[in-house]
Each structure stands twice: as C-alpha cells, then as structure tokens.
Amino acid sequence: MTDVAVSSPPAKASPFHELEVLSVHHWTEQLFSFRIARPADFRFRSGEFVMIGLPGEDGAKPILRAYSIASPHWDEELEFFSIKVPDGPLTSRLQKIQVGDTVLMGKKPTGTLVLDALTGGDRLWLIGTGTGLAPWLSVARDPDTYSRFGQVIVCHTVRNVADLAYRDFFTAGIHDDPLIGDEAKAQLSYYPTVTRERFETPGRITDRIKSGDLFADLGLPIGFSPNTDRVMLCGSMAMIKETGELLESYGLKEGSNAEPGDYVLERAFVG
C-alpha cells in the first residue's frame, strides 16, 4: 500500500481587496474623506463607484456600501468622500478609521456617471448635492473631459457653508494639477449653492435652474439645450428626480452605458 498525498482544495479567492488607509480628512462633524492604496491591477473609468467596507465584527460578515471613487482613473491612490451616519451600519465605524488601518474594496467598479454614457456636446454640467460631489472630483480631473467638452461646470449644493468640501480645490487647487491644470483653469467653472445659510448664490440648484439665476450668473443662455448641453446628476433622490424632469422638459434624454444620451444620473450612497 502506498501513501498518497492528499492536497487541500485551493483557497477561494477573496472578492475584496484589503487596502491600507493612507490619509483621513475630517471636513466637518458630518463629512470626511479618506485615501487608500490602489491595487496595481485595479482599473476603472472616471466617475464609477465601487463597494467599500470593513471586516465584520466578532466573526460577522463584512459590511459594504457603494461609494463613488473621488479620484480620476490615472491616480495612484483612491479617494472617497463620505457622510457620517451616527447609527449607520458602516459609516458609524468607517468614520473612525485611521492611517494604517485596513479597508475592504470590491474588485468590480461600475456606474453610469462616465463619459462613455453621454453623447457629444459643447458643455458638461456636473450637478451634485452633499457627497454627490465625489464623482465630479474624478470626472473633473480626467483629460478626456476637457477634450470632449469646451466648458465644464461643477455645481455643488449643500445645507451649510462649511459643507462645501473641496471648495478650495475647485476654485484654485485644481489649477495646479500636473495633468489637467491648464485645461481646468480655462474651461472649468465652479458653482456652489447653500440652502440654510446666507450665501452669494443661495438656495437649491433646482430653484436656480427654474428662476434662470444659474444661467445668468454664468453668463449663459437661459435653459439647457439638447444640442449643446450634457449633464451628470448625483446626490439626493429629490434633486435627481426634479432636475431630471427639468432636463426632460428641455428635450434632453437620459443615457446609459448601453445607449449614450444627453444626461445620466446616480444616487448618492448613505449608510
């Protein structure tokens, strides 16, 4: 009788990357961002989202939520922008991460807030509320954005002035970007609005669209045109619904990866 070596079955590949936290920034008591190491084989399109989470506690399954990647596709690190939900299954823990901690990330990015889902146009509107700004941090740093559109407008609506995270970046910092700084300086406009405090451009973005103030402030013709304007929407469901209806009233049609159109949308993720 001969001894036969019995090999153990191969270990099942994890569906997640385990990545080191490189930096954490707390903007307010409700908002924070963090950067993690990027796996060498991780590829994504600017504007896509991916599952982010933490290992489960006491042997429980990992808790993950979808997060837009706030870095362009060429960045060597991956940035994420998050709200803090005190009793959120994930963010109640995620907001406490520190440099050197481990975060889980899914291996399959996806999403519709990508240039591929839009047909050609002259002007690209990136309209977001709250942490719905995240994908614009990616799209606005993609060289293809500036080669496809002559003008790029980032609209960010928040409740309080302190919630205008990345305001300094969009008004000045992006101009120093080694890849798209010159293009951003010439082609990018930043348009913040605040709903609960005094501000030079107050109110909801939808109200400023309907009143015409948005266009007047930017020196543009009133309204959106399917011939020239392309739009991406991310944030609260109420904003997306109302803005989508406004865009449709101007003749713009929703697009997708399978069938590019005049505007695309994605809900901001919370929890």
C-alpha positions as CSV (number, residue, x, y, z in Angstrom):
1,M,0.0,0.0,0.0
2,T,1.4,3.3,-1.0
3,D,0.9,6.6,0.7
4,V,-1.0,9.1,-1.4
5,A,-0.5,12.8,-0.7
6,V,-3.9,14.5,-0.5
7,S,-3.7,18.1,-1.5
8,S,-6.1,20.5,0.2
9,P,-8.5,22.4,-2.1
10,P,-7.2,25.7,-3.3
11,A,-8.2,28.7,-1.1
12,K,-11.2,30.6,-2.5
13,A,-10.1,34.0,-3.8
14,S,-11.5,36.8,-1.8
15,P,-14.0,39.1,-3.6
16,F,-12.4,42.1,-1.9
17,H,-9.1,43.9,-1.8
18,E,-7.7,44.6,1.7
19,L,-6.1,48.0,1.4
20,E,-4.2,50.3,3.7
21,V,-5.6,53.7,4.7
22,L,-3.1,56.4,3.6
23,S,-4.8,59.5,4.9
24,V,-8.0,60.7,6.5
25,H,-9.5,64.2,6.5
26,H,-12.5,65.3,8.6
27,W,-14.2,68.3,6.9
28,T,-17.0,68.7,9.5
29,E,-18.7,66.7,12.1
30,Q,-20.8,65.1,9.3
31,L,-18.3,64.8,6.4
32,F,-14.9,63.1,6.0
33,S,-12.7,61.8,3.2
34,F,-10.0,59.2,3.1
35,R,-7.4,57.8,0.7
36,I,-6.4,54.2,0.3
37,A,-3.7,52.3,-1.6
38,R,-4.6,51.4,-5.2
39,P,-4.1,47.8,-6.2
40,A,-1.8,47.5,-9.3
41,D,-4.4,45.6,-11.2
42,F,-7.4,47.8,-10.4
43,R,-8.9,49.6,-13.4
44,F,-11.9,51.9,-13.5
45,R,-13.4,54.7,-15.6
46,S,-13.5,58.2,-14.0
47,G,-17.0,58.6,-12.3
48,E,-17.5,54.9,-11.4
49,F,-18.3,53.6,-8.0
50,V,-17.1,50.5,-6.1
51,M,-18.1,48.6,-2.9
52,I,-16.2,49.9,0.2
53,G,-16.4,48.3,3.7
54,L,-14.9,47.0,6.8
55,P,-14.4,43.4,8.1
56,G,-17.3,42.2,10.2
57,E,-17.0,42.4,14.0
58,D,-16.9,39.2,16.1
59,G,-16.9,36.9,13.0
60,A,-19.8,38.6,11.3
61,K,-19.8,39.2,7.5
62,P,-18.2,42.3,6.2
63,I,-20.4,45.4,5.8
64,L,-20.0,47.2,2.5
65,R,-21.7,50.1,0.8
66,A,-21.3,51.6,-2.7
67,Y,-19.0,54.6,-2.9
68,S,-18.1,56.8,-5.9
69,I,-14.4,56.9,-6.5
70,A,-13.3,60.5,-6.0
71,S,-10.0,60.0,-7.9
72,P,-9.5,60.1,-11.7
73,H,-8.7,56.8,-13.4
74,W,-5.0,57.7,-13.6
75,D,-4.4,58.4,-9.9
76,E,-2.1,56.1,-7.9
77,E,-4.3,56.4,-4.9
78,L,-8.1,56.0,-4.4
79,E,-10.0,58.7,-2.6
80,F,-13.6,58.5,-1.2
81,F,-15.9,61.2,0.3
82,S,-18.4,60.1,2.9
83,I,-21.1,61.3,5.2
84,K,-21.1,60.3,8.9
85,V,-24.2,58.5,9.9
86,P,-24.1,58.0,13.7
87,D,-26.1,54.8,13.7
88,G,-25.1,53.7,10.1
89,P,-24.0,50.0,10.0
90,L,-20.9,51.1,8.1
91,T,-20.2,54.8,8.5
92,S,-20.6,54.7,12.3
93,R,-17.3,52.6,12.1
94,L,-15.8,53.9,8.9
95,Q,-15.6,57.5,10.3
96,K,-13.2,56.3,13.0
97,I,-10.6,54.8,10.6
98,Q,-7.0,56.0,10.9
99,V,-3.9,55.9,8.8
100,G,-2.6,52.3,8.7
101,D,-6.0,50.7,9.1
102,T,-7.4,48.2,6.6
103,V,-10.4,48.9,4.4
104,L,-12.1,46.4,2.1
105,M,-12.8,47.3,-1.5
106,G,-14.7,45.3,-4.1
107,K,-12.9,44.3,-7.3
108,K,-15.6,45.3,-9.8
109,P,-16.2,49.1,-10.3
110,T,-19.3,50.1,-12.2
111,G,-21.6,53.1,-12.8
112,T,-23.3,55.4,-15.3
113,L,-21.6,58.7,-14.4
114,V,-19.0,58.2,-17.1
115,L,-18.2,60.0,-20.3
116,D,-19.0,56.8,-22.3
117,A,-22.7,57.2,-21.3
118,L,-23.0,60.6,-22.9
119,T,-23.2,61.7,-26.5
120,G,-21.0,64.6,-27.6
121,G,-21.8,68.2,-26.7
122,D,-20.2,71.6,-26.0
123,R,-20.9,72.0,-22.3
124,L,-20.8,69.4,-19.4
125,W,-22.8,70.1,-16.3
126,L,-21.7,68.1,-13.2
127,I,-24.6,68.7,-10.7
128,G,-24.4,67.2,-7.2
129,T,-25.7,67.6,-3.7
130,G,-23.8,66.7,-0.5
131,T,-21.4,63.8,-1.0
132,G,-22.8,63.5,-4.5
133,L,-19.8,65.7,-5.3
134,A,-17.5,62.7,-5.2
135,P,-17.7,61.6,-8.8
136,W,-17.0,65.1,-10.0
137,L,-13.7,65.0,-8.3
138,S,-12.9,62.1,-10.6
139,V,-14.5,63.4,-13.8
140,A,-13.2,66.9,-13.5
141,R,-9.6,65.6,-13.4
142,D,-9.9,63.4,-16.4
143,P,-8.1,64.8,-19.5
144,D,-10.8,63.3,-21.7
145,T,-13.4,65.5,-20.1
146,Y,-11.7,68.6,-21.4
147,S,-11.0,67.2,-24.9
148,R,-14.7,66.3,-25.3
149,F,-16.3,69.4,-23.8
150,G,-15.3,73.0,-24.2
151,Q,-16.8,74.0,-20.9
152,V,-17.2,72.1,-17.7
153,I,-19.4,73.3,-14.8
154,V,-19.3,71.8,-11.3
155,C,-22.5,72.6,-9.3
156,H,-22.5,71.7,-5.6
157,T,-25.4,72.3,-3.3
158,V,-25.2,71.9,0.5
159,R,-27.0,73.0,3.6
160,N,-24.3,75.0,5.3
161,V,-21.2,76.8,4.0
162,A,-18.9,74.6,6.0
163,D,-20.3,71.6,4.0
164,L,-18.7,73.0,0.8
165,A,-15.9,70.4,1.0
166,Y,-13.3,70.7,-1.8
167,R,-14.3,74.3,-2.4
168,D,-10.7,75.5,-2.3
169,F,-9.7,72.7,-4.6
170,F,-12.3,73.6,-7.3
171,T,-11.5,77.3,-7.1
172,A,-7.7,77.1,-7.0
173,G,-6.1,73.8,-6.3
174,I,-7.2,72.0,-9.4
175,H,-5.4,74.7,-11.5
176,D,-2.1,73.2,-10.2
177,D,-3.0,69.7,-11.3
178,P,0.0,68.5,-13.3
179,L,-2.2,66.7,-15.9
180,I,-5.2,69.0,-16.4
181,G,-4.4,72.2,-14.5
182,D,-4.2,74.4,-17.6
183,E,-7.4,73.0,-19.1
184,A,-9.3,73.4,-15.8
185,K,-8.2,77.0,-15.5
186,A,-9.5,77.8,-18.9
187,Q,-12.6,75.5,-19.1
188,L,-13.9,74.7,-15.6
189,S,-16.4,76.8,-13.6
190,Y,-17.4,76.0,-10.0
191,Y,-20.9,77.0,-8.9
192,P,-21.7,76.3,-5.2
193,T,-25.1,76.9,-3.6
194,V,-26.1,76.9,0.1
195,T,-29.7,76.3,1.3
196,R,-29.7,77.1,5.0
197,E,-27.2,80.0,5.5
198,R,-26.6,83.3,3.8
199,F,-24.5,82.9,0.7
200,E,-23.9,84.7,-2.6
201,T,-25.7,82.0,-4.5
202,P,-28.4,80.8,-2.1
203,G,-31.0,78.1,-2.5
204,R,-31.4,74.7,-4.1
205,I,-29.9,74.2,-7.5
206,T,-33.3,73.2,-9.0
207,D,-34.7,76.6,-7.9
208,R,-31.8,78.4,-9.5
209,I,-32.4,76.5,-12.7
210,K,-36.1,77.3,-12.8
211,S,-35.5,81.0,-12.0
212,G,-32.8,81.3,-14.6
213,D,-30.3,82.6,-12.0
214,L,-27.9,79.7,-12.6
215,F,-27.5,80.6,-16.2
216,A,-27.5,84.3,-15.7
217,D,-24.7,84.0,-13.0
218,L,-22.6,82.1,-15.5
219,G,-23.3,84.4,-18.4
220,L,-25.1,81.6,-20.4
221,P,-28.4,81.4,-22.3
222,I,-31.3,80.5,-20.1
223,G,-32.1,76.8,-20.1
224,F,-30.5,73.6,-21.3
225,S,-30.3,72.6,-25.0
226,P,-30.1,69.0,-26.3
227,N,-27.8,70.4,-29.0
228,T,-25.1,71.7,-26.6
229,D,-25.6,70.6,-23.0
230,R,-24.8,67.3,-21.4
231,V,-25.5,66.7,-17.7
232,M,-24.5,64.3,-14.9
233,L,-26.5,64.1,-11.7
234,C,-25.5,62.7,-8.3
235,G,-26.9,63.2,-4.8
236,S,-30.3,63.2,-3.2
237,M,-33.2,61.4,-4.8
238,A,-35.3,64.6,-4.6
239,M,-32.7,66.7,-6.5
240,I,-32.2,64.0,-9.1
241,K,-35.9,63.5,-9.7
242,E,-36.7,67.2,-10.0
243,T,-33.6,68.0,-12.1
244,G,-34.3,65.0,-14.4
245,E,-37.8,66.3,-15.0
246,L,-36.4,69.8,-15.8
247,L,-33.9,68.3,-18.2
248,E,-36.6,66.3,-20.0
249,S,-38.7,69.4,-20.3
250,Y,-35.9,71.0,-22.2
251,G,-35.7,68.0,-24.6
252,L,-32.7,66.1,-23.0
253,K,-32.9,62.3,-22.9
254,E,-31.4,60.0,-20.3
255,G,-28.5,57.9,-21.3
256,S,-26.7,54.7,-20.2
257,N,-23.6,52.7,-20.9
258,A,-25.6,50.7,-23.4
259,E,-27.2,53.7,-25.0
260,P,-25.5,57.0,-24.5
261,G,-27.7,60.1,-24.1
262,D,-27.9,63.7,-23.0
263,Y,-27.8,63.2,-19.3
264,V,-27.0,60.4,-16.7
265,L,-27.7,60.0,-13.0
266,E,-26.7,58.1,-9.9
267,R,-28.0,58.2,-6.4
268,A,-25.6,59.2,-3.6
269,F,-25.0,56.3,-1.2
270,V,-25.6,56.5,2.6
271,G,-25.4,54.1,5.5
